[in-house]
Amino acid sequence: MEAVTTKYRIDNDPIRRNKMASVQNDGLALGVGWTEFMTRLPTSSVLHIEFSLPWAGHALIEFDTTGADAAFRRIACGSQKPVN
């Protein structure tokens, strides 16, 4: 995995800069494990994330995150079953 500097904005929150994300070598996955990011994301409606990948250049992606809260509640943690 390779570290990449990113910027992101959730809804109209301030832009967060210089956060590190891990990227799979094949470029197919971008992992964000920031506590502040993951706490805010479930109640958001839009996410803009900007990063520069060594093999692909600059990218800006917008995600519609409406309903993320319901999706997060369905994720099983450990041996727990998803909440319906």
Buried (B, 14 or more C-beta within 10 A) or exposed (E): EEEBEBBBBBEEEEEBEEBEBEBEEEEEEBEBEBEEBEEBBBEBEEBBBBBEEEEEEEEEEEBEBEEBEEEEEEEEEEEEEEEE
